Amino acid sequence: MAADRRSSWLKGVLDLLVLASLTEGENYGYEIAKSLAGAGLGEIKGGTLYPVLNRLEEAGLVAAEFRAADRGPGRRYYSLTQRGRDTLAEQGSLWLAFDGSVRSVLAKGGVR
């Protein structure tokens, strides 16, 4: 049951996490997934990540550019747009406030 819950929590915040992962510069999907996994969020499969990236691109929050590679397949690189930075700042603040409320209720319930 815990794994199912964790997965649904991640789905609720994955857009923000992807935007946050691009604040230090452009990157491609596999590296974004590795970065999030390295932060302790577990493996995020392409079937989950790429629809998020496409949705963020369609919303104008990220820009994408395909680049051919010297060897192997080309890659699609993603970067934050100004609209994406603004959305991250606004929605990130809202998430942190929500997180604080959840922590407060859990602490009252004896969860540490």
JONOR-V620027 format. One line per field, one symbol per residue. ss: DSSP state (H for helix, E for strand, L for the rest). A space follows every 10 residues. Layout:
ss: ???
This chain:
ss: LHHHHHHHHH HHHHHHHHHH HLLLLLEEHH HHHHHHHHHH HLLLLHHHHH HHHHHHHHLL LEEEEEELLL LLLLEEEEEE LHHHHHHHHH HHHHHHHHHH HHHHHHHHLL LL
